[in-house]
Amino acid sequence: MRMLILAAVVATLAASPAMARCYTVPDNADTHYVDRSIGRTICLQDDIAATQEQKRLQTNYDTQITNLQQQMQQQKFDQMMHQNRF
């Protein structure tokens, strides 16, 4: 059950890319030739931060799933060893 929940969370994260849309708008004298560039830079930085957080979470969930799989495999092995003793 726990593994199914983790798999659902991982699938949700993979389906939702960073929502930041960073487009270029030409600067002009009204914007002092920098205001829009700063806005785009901040947007790109937010996009990178969101992507990094998504990858961190993905790695965390992958690690948890791997640990659960190893625990399940160990339990199966222990059961087999216990059955062979008697």
C-alpha positions as CSV (number, residue, x, y, z in Angstrom):
1,M,0.0,0.0,0.0
2,R,2.8,2.4,0.9
3,M,4.6,1.6,-2.3
4,L,1.5,2.4,-4.3
5,I,1.1,5.8,-2.7
6,L,4.8,6.6,-3.4
7,A,4.4,5.5,-7.0
8,A,1.4,7.8,-7.4
9,V,3.3,10.7,-5.9
10,V,6.2,10.0,-8.3
11,A,3.9,9.9,-11.3
12,T,2.3,13.2,-10.3
13,L,5.6,14.9,-10.0
14,A,6.8,13.6,-13.3
15,A,3.7,14.9,-15.0
16,S,3.9,18.4,-13.6
17,P,6.9,20.3,-15.0
18,A,7.9,23.7,-13.7
19,M,5.1,26.1,-14.6
20,A,7.4,29.2,-15.1
21,R,7.1,30.6,-18.6
22,C,10.1,32.8,-19.2
23,Y,9.9,34.7,-22.4
24,T,12.0,37.5,-23.8
25,V,10.5,41.0,-24.3
26,P,12.7,43.6,-25.9
27,D,13.9,46.3,-23.6
28,N,13.6,49.9,-24.5
29,A,14.3,53.3,-23.0
30,D,11.2,53.2,-20.8
31,T,12.5,50.1,-19.1
32,H,16.1,51.5,-18.9
33,Y,17.1,48.5,-21.0
34,V,17.4,46.2,-17.9
35,D,14.0,45.8,-16.2
36,R,12.7,43.1,-18.4
37,S,16.0,41.3,-18.4
38,I,16.0,41.2,-14.6
39,G,12.4,39.8,-14.7
40,R,13.4,37.1,-17.1
41,T,16.5,36.3,-15.0
42,I,14.4,35.9,-11.9
43,C,11.9,33.8,-13.8
44,L,14.6,31.5,-15.1
45,Q,16.1,31.3,-11.5
46,D,12.7,30.2,-10.2
47,D,12.4,27.7,-13.0
48,I,15.8,26.2,-12.1
49,A,14.8,26.1,-8.4
50,A,11.6,24.3,-9.1
51,T,13.3,21.8,-11.3
52,Q,16.0,21.2,-8.6
53,E,13.3,20.7,-6.0
54,Q,11.5,18.3,-8.3
55,K,14.6,16.3,-8.8
56,R,15.4,16.2,-5.1
57,L,11.9,14.9,-4.3
58,Q,12.2,12.3,-7.2
59,T,15.5,11.1,-5.8
60,N,14.0,10.9,-2.3
61,Y,11.1,8.9,-3.5
62,D,13.3,6.6,-5.6
63,T,15.4,5.9,-2.6
64,Q,12.4,5.1,-0.5
65,I,11.0,2.8,-3.1
66,T,14.3,1.0,-3.4
67,N,14.5,0.6,0.3
68,L,11.0,-0.9,0.4
69,Q,11.8,-3.3,-2.4
70,Q,14.9,-4.4,-0.5
71,Q,12.9,-4.9,2.7
72,M,10.3,-7.0,0.8
73,Q,13.0,-9.1,-0.8
74,Q,14.7,-9.6,2.6
75,Q,11.4,-10.7,4.1
76,K,10.9,-13.2,1.3
77,F,14.4,-14.5,1.9
78,D,13.8,-14.8,5.6
79,Q,10.6,-16.7,5.1
80,M,12.3,-19.1,2.7
81,M,15.1,-19.7,5.3
82,H,12.6,-20.2,8.1
83,Q,10.6,-22.7,6.0
84,N,13.8,-24.7,5.2
85,R,14.7,-25.0,8.9
86,F,11.7,-27.2,9.7
